């Protein structure tokens, strides 16, 4: 008899006691329970690995976005600086012409 979930396996382990045959049956059920726990642990570990890889990819995406924003800010700063310099020159010539 094979169970597919841990609560059923635990119930099977706890209901047997007494003779050596029953103890062997109990040990078999305990082995089945341990196998189920190991399978669930492996599934959880696989899920954790996938989630970790996703987090790493998202972190690198944020790094790339930050670099792009920094480059965009530098370009905007240079354009603004040049515009301010042109306005100063324009204002000086306008004052001198008056």
C-alpha positions in Angstrom: 0.0 0.0 0.0 1.5 3.3 -1.1 0.3 6.7 0.2 0.8 9.9 -1.7 0.8 12.4 1.1 2.5 12.9 4.4 -0.6 13.0 6.7 -1.8 9.6 5.4 1.7 8.2 5.9 1.9 9.6 9.4 -1.5 8.1 10.3 -0.3 4.8 8.9 2.8 4.8 11.1 1.1 5.8 14.3 -1.8 3.2 14.2 0.4 0.1 14.3 2.2 -1.2 17.4 2.8 -4.5 19.2 4.1 -7.7 17.5 7.2 -8.0 15.4 5.2 -8.3 12.2 3.4 -5.1 13.1 6.7 -3.5 13.9 8.0 -4.5 10.5 4.9 -3.0 8.9 5.4 0.1 11.0 9.0 0.4 9.8 7.9 0.0 6.2 5.4 2.8 6.7 8.0 4.9 8.4 10.3 4.3 5.4 7.5 5.4 3.1 7.0 8.5 5.2 10.7 9.3 5.0 10.7 8.9 1.3 7.7 11.2 0.9 9.4 13.8 3.1 12.6 13.5 1.0 10.6 14.0 -2.2 8.9 17.1 -0.8 12.2 18.4 0.3 13.7 17.9 -3.1 10.8 19.6 -4.8 11.1 22.6 -2.3 14.8 22.8 -3.0 14.2 22.9 -6.8 11.6 25.6 -6.3 14.0 27.6 -4.2 16.8 27.3 -6.8 14.4 28.6 -9.5 13.3 31.5 -7.3 16.9 32.4 -6.5 17.8 32.4 -10.2 14.8 34.7 -10.9 16.0 37.1 -8.1 19.5 37.2 -9.5 18.1 38.0 -13.0 15.9 40.7 -11.6 18.9 42.2 -9.7 21.0 42.3 -12.9 18.1 44.0 -14.6 18.0 46.6 -11.9 21.7 47.1 -12.3 21.3 47.6 -16.0 18.4 50.0 -15.5 20.5 52.0 -13.0 23.4 52.3 -15.4 21.1 53.4 -18.2 19.5 56.1 -15.9 22.9 57.3 -14.8 24.0 57.6 -18.5 20.8 59.5 -19.3 21.3 61.8 -16.4 24.8 62.6 -17.5 23.7 63.4 -21.0 20.9 65.6 -19.7 23.3 67.4 -17.4 25.7 68.1 -20.3 22.8 69.4 -22.5 21.5 71.6 -19.7 25.0 73.0 -18.9 25.5 73.9 -22.6 22.0 75.6 -22.7 22.8 77.6 -19.6 26.2 78.7 -21.2 24.4 79.8 -24.4 21.8 81.8 -22.4 24.5 83.6 -20.5 26.2 84.6 -23.7 22.9 85.7 -25.2 22.1 87.8 -22.1 25.5 89.4 -22.2 25.2 90.4 -25.9 21.7 91.7 -25.3 22.9 93.8 -22.4 25.9 95.1 -24.4 23.7 96.0 -27.4 21.4 98.2 -25.2 
